[in-house]
Amino acid sequence: MKVGLDLIEIGRIERTLTRYPSFRERVFTDAERAYCDSRPNPPQHYAARFAGKEAVGKALGFGVARAFAWRDVEISGRPKPSVRLSGRVAEWARRQQAGALDLSMTHSRELAAAVCVARDVDVD
């Protein structure tokens, strides 16, 4: 089992969304953008999903460096979020023999946090 954790300031994401309009499309899938933009305080939800993506990358050992494909990790559902992997991140997870991913996200007025547990694949 591996664990990934991330914490981010909501204000930082809010400033990034304002300053770099392409950030939404580069980091979030269509479904994630539709969800976040439908909420009363979109930056809060973007920040939680951003933290979730980082936590997933860390739990998988893929990290979030230059090669990380942000949109290859899609977070959906509430109140319990689920994670769908695709592309390079899904291939990495297969090579690492990562099992199920369990993700939890939370936010306050100022911070968003996420923790991801990547279970090991059961090998009999």
C-alpha positions in Angstrom: 0.0 0.0 0.0 1.2 3.5 -0.8 -0.1 6.9 0.3 -0.1 10.3 -1.4 -1.1 13.5 0.4 -1.4 17.1 -0.9 -2.4 20.4 0.6 -3.0 23.6 -1.4 -4.2 27.2 -0.8 -7.5 27.8 -2.5 -6.4 31.4 -3.2 -3.4 30.2 -5.2 -5.7 28.2 -7.5 -8.1 31.1 -7.7 -5.2 33.4 -8.8 -4.0 30.8 -11.3 -7.5 30.4 -12.8 -7.7 34.2 -13.3 -4.1 34.7 -14.5 -3.9 31.7 -16.9 -7.2 30.9 -18.6 -5.7 27.8 -20.3 -5.0 26.3 -16.9 -8.6 24.9 -16.7 -8.3 23.1 -20.0 -4.7 21.9 -19.4 -5.3 20.4 -16.0 -9.0 19.4 -15.8 -11.2 17.2 -17.9 -14.5 18.5 -19.5 -16.4 16.7 -16.7 -14.3 18.1 -13.9 -14.7 21.6 -15.3 -18.4 21.2 -15.7 -18.7 20.1 -12.1 -16.5 22.8 -10.6 -18.0 25.6 -12.6 -21.5 24.5 -11.5 -20.6 25.0 -7.8 -21.2 28.3 -5.9 -17.4 28.7 -5.3 -15.6 27.1 -8.2 -12.0 27.8 -7.0 -12.7 25.7 -3.9 -13.6 22.7 -6.0 -10.8 23.2 -8.5 -8.4 23.3 -5.6 -9.7 20.1 -4.1 -9.5 18.3 -7.4 -6.0 19.7 -8.0 -4.9 18.4 -4.6 -6.6 15.1 -5.5 -4.6 14.7 -8.7 -1.4 15.5 -6.9 -2.2 13.0 -4.2 -2.9 10.3 -6.8 0.3 11.0 -8.6 2.3 10.7 -5.3 0.5 7.5 -4.2 1.3 5.9 -7.6 5.0 7.1 -7.4 4.4 8.9 -10.7 4.8 12.2 -9.0 3.7 15.4 -10.5 6.9 16.5 -12.3 7.1 17.5 -15.9 5.9 14.2 -17.4 2.7 14.1 -15.3 -0.4 14.1 -17.5 -3.0 16.1 -15.5 -6.0 15.1 -17.5 -5.0 11.4 -17.3 -6.4 11.5 -13.7 -10.1 12.3 -13.6 -11.9 12.8 -10.3 -15.6 12.4 -10.2 -18.4 11.8 -7.8 -19.5 13.1 -4.5 -19.6 12.9 -1.6 -17.1 10.0 -2.1 -14.8 10.8 -5.1 -13.7 8.1 -7.5 -10.6 8.2 -9.7 -10.4 7.2 -13.3 -6.9 6.8 -14.9 -6.1 7.0 -18.6 -3.1 7.4 -20.8 0.4 7.5 -19.4 -0.7 7.5 -15.8 -2.9 4.4 -16.3 0.0 2.6 -18.0 2.4 3.6 -15.1 -0.2 2.3 -12.6 -0.3 -1.1 -14.5 3.5 -1.3 -14.5 3.7 -0.5 -10.8 1.0 -3.2 -10.2 -1.2 -0.6 -8.4 -4.5 -1.9 -7.2 -7.6 0.1 -6.3 -7.3 3.8 -5.5 -9.1 5.3 -2.5 -9.3 9.1 -2.5 -10.6 11.5 0.1 -10.7 15.3 -0.4 -11.7 18.2 1.9 -11.6 22.0 1.9 -12.0 24.8 4.3 -12.3 28.5 3.4 -8.5 28.8 2.7 -7.1 25.3 2.1 -7.9 22.2 0.1 -6.4 18.8 0.9 -6.5 15.3 -0.5 -5.2 11.9 0.5 -5.0 8.9 -1.8 -4.3 5.3 -0.9 -3.1 3.0 -3.6 -3.6 -0.6 -2.7 -1.2 -3.3 -3.9 -2.6 -5.7 -6.4 -3.3 -9.1 -4.7 -1.0 -11.6 -6.3 -1.9 -15.2 -5.5 
